[in-house]
Amino acid sequence: MINTNTQKHFQWVIESGAVLIIVGAALNFLVMQTLGSFDAASVILALFLGFWAFVLGNTVIFFSSVWLFMRRRDMSPEPASGQPEAQARAPIRLPRLCHH
């Protein structure tokens, strides 16, 4: 199981990524709704910041998910025999069926 400190850190990272995605989408929505109300520089800046907030948020979420997947895979319980690789590569033994 993941310790409490790691779990809190991971939750903070996911929340930060979600906030960045929301901010990026909100900025893009705001620009589209108020198109023509602001000068061109403000529109370009809002679109630029919105785009990069969205990209950064998605990147954080993606890499956090990969990290969590890899960590959980490493922490999965191993078979009791002590040789998980040997068991994984052992041939499957099926009973012989004789056709007469």
Long-range contacts (C-beta under 8 A, 24 or more apart in sequence): 1-75, 2-71, 2-75, 10-64, 10-68, 13-60, 13-64, 14-60, 14-61, 14-64, 16-57, 16-60, 17-56, 17-57, 17-58, 17-59, 17-60, 17-61, 17-64, 18-57, 18-61, 19-57, 20-53, 20-54, 20-56, 20-57, 20-60, 21-53, 21-54, 21-57, 21-58, 21-61, 22-57, 23-50, 23-53, 23-57, 24-49, 24-50, 24-51, 24-52, 24-53, 24-54, 24-55, 24-56, 24-57, 25-50, 25-54, 26-50, 27-53, 28-54
